[in-house]
Amino acid sequence: MSKRHCKVEYTLLGKTDIKVSRLCLGGWQASGWSTCSEQGFMAVINRALDLGINFIDTAEGYGNGLSETIIGKVIRERGCRDSVVIASKFSPNHCRAAQVRKSLEKTLKRLGTDYIDLYQQHWPPANCSLLESIEELERLKEEGKIKAIGVSNWMEPEWEEIDNPARIDVLQPCYSLLWRPCEKKVLPLCHEHKIAVIPYSPLCQGILSGKYKSREDFPDDVRRQNRRLSREEFVEVKKVLSVLEEIAAFYDRTPAQTALRWLLDNPVVTAPIIGASRPAQVEDNCGALGWSLKRDDYKRLCEVSNALSLHLKPHDTLWNWHSRGR
């Protein structure tokens, strides 16, 4: 019963008229940093679409365009371009106006489409005006090449650099039970300006999946860079996992489903971006839909995880790296 999946829910993407599923499939798995093969990722995409997930997020930096190419291939084979919402991102070293346009042209070619639903700045650039990128995105939107403008990894300093936050349609922050710095100022700003929020790493790179009981259980891959796996921080992480598992058992759900539900029950959140290397993982993640946490359980998860984010600075990240170097 805990592995069941529910009917997919839909909502509007912030202030746009774009209808999206409340779960978004992430394209990171085709980046070359995971063990997922091209055929394996195609199977994941097909299963997500079969289940009703119509929202897919990728980036030019995922496998140097491989993720976009695979997604485009599946969509062409199914003939479903009009029913799929595609989001992609350009890299922080491509933030000059001409570079943004060139990156989009390459993305469109790899995807095999003449427009993209959501185009996002992947990280704020260190040596380029944020406004230059945003103004070019606005021009591309006027030309019909993109439908919505998004940014990823923007915290307070970035929002303070632009005159009107409403120019942005979507924010993609790192956000989960184990990483909550965006809650203090950024999420209220998004709520005020009707900016959609699509969190990435909603399971904190698998820590909240319930599969791993100790630091040593985690695969020796890129996830080892996650600061929540440090010896000091994992002490607090285990407290969160204990409560998460208890609450998940009460609802007969998995820890992953419950951690996703915690995000979905936040009215500011539009659609968490899920990662999956197998079709069964997509099915399991869909078990986050169709129910809600009781208020006391939601608050309990907030309280037990609060200490981990209390002293974080705006440009702190899970990986102790930021594109702006501070």
Rosetta blueprint (number, residue, H / E / L):
1 M L
2 S L
3 K L
4 R L
5 H L
6 C L
7 K L
8 V L
9 E L
10 Y E
11 T E
12 L E
13 L L
14 G L
15 K L
16 T L
17 D L
18 I L
19 K E
20 V E
21 S E
22 R L
23 L L
24 C E
25 L E
26 G E
27 G L
28 W H
29 Q H
30 A H
31 S L
32 G L
33 W L
34 S L
35 T L
36 C L
37 S L
38 E H
39 Q H
40 G H
41 F H
42 M H
43 A H
44 V H
45 I H
46 N H
47 R H
48 A H
49 L H
50 D H
51 L H
52 G L
53 I L
54 N L
55 F E
56 I E
57 D E
58 T L
59 A L
60 E L
61 G L
62 Y L
63 G L
64 N L
65 G L
66 L H
67 S H
68 E H
69 T H
70 I H
71 I H
72 G H
73 K H
74 V H
75 I H
76 R H
77 E H
78 R H
79 G L
80 C L
81 R H
82 D H
83 S H
84 V L
85 V E
86 I E
87 A E
88 S E
89 K E
90 F E
91 S L
92 P H
93 N H
94 H H
95 C L
96 R L
97 A H
98 A H
99 Q H
100 V H
101 R H
102 K H
103 S H
104 L H
105 E H
106 K H
107 T H
108 L H
109 K H
110 R H
111 L H
112 G L
113 T L
114 D L
115 Y L
116 I E
117 D E
118 L E
119 Y E
120 Q E
121 Q E
122 H L
123 W L
124 P L
125 P L
126 A L
127 N L
128 C L
129 S L
130 L H
131 L H
132 E H
133 S H
134 I H
135 E H
136 E H
137 L H
138 E H
139 R H
140 L H
141 K H
142 E H
143 E L
144 G L
145 K L
146 I E
147 K E
148 A E
149 I E
150 G E
151 V E
152 S E
153 N L
154 W L
155 M L
156 E H
157 P H
158 E H
159 W H
160 E L
161 E L
162 I L
163 D L
164 N L
165 P H
166 A H
167 R H
168 I L
169 D L
170 V E
171 L E
172 Q E
173 P L
174 C E
175 Y L
176 S E
177 L L
178 L L
179 W E
180 R L
181 P H
182 C H
183 E H
184 K L
185 K L
186 V H
187 L H
188 P H
189 L H
190 C H
191 H H
192 E H
193 H L
194 K L
195 I L
196 A E
197 V E
198 I L
199 P L
200 Y E
201 S L
202 P L
203 L L
204 C L
205 Q L
206 G L
207 I H
208 L H
209 S H
210 G L
211 K L
212 Y L
213 K L
214 S L
215 R H
216 E H
217 D H
218 F L
219 P L
220 D L
221 D L
222 V H
223 R H
224 R H
225 Q H
226 N L
227 R H
228 R H
229 L H
230 S L
231 R H
232 E H
233 E H
234 F H
235 V H
236 E H
237 V H
238 K H
239 K H
240 V H
241 L H
242 S H
243 V H
244 L H
245 E H
246 E H
247 I H
248 A H
249 A H
250 F H
251 Y L
252 D L
253 R L
254 T L
255 P H
256 A H
257 Q H
258 T H
259 A H
260 L H
261 R H
262 W H
263 L H
264 L H
265 D L
266 N L
267 P L
268 V L
269 V L
270 T L
271 A L
272 P L
273 I E
274 I E
275 G L
276 A L
277 S L
278 R L
279 P H
280 A H
281 Q H
282 V H
283 E H
284 D H
285 N H
286 C H
287 G H
288 A H
289 L L
290 G L
291 W L
292 S L
293 L L
294 K L
295 R H
296 D H
297 D H
298 Y H
299 K H
300 R H
301 L H
302 C H
303 E H
304 V H
305 S H
306 N H
307 A H
308 L H
309 S H
310 L L
311 H L
312 L L
313 K L
314 P L
315 H L
316 D L
317 T L
318 L L
319 W L
320 N L
321 W L
322 H L
323 S L
324 R L
325 G L
326 R L
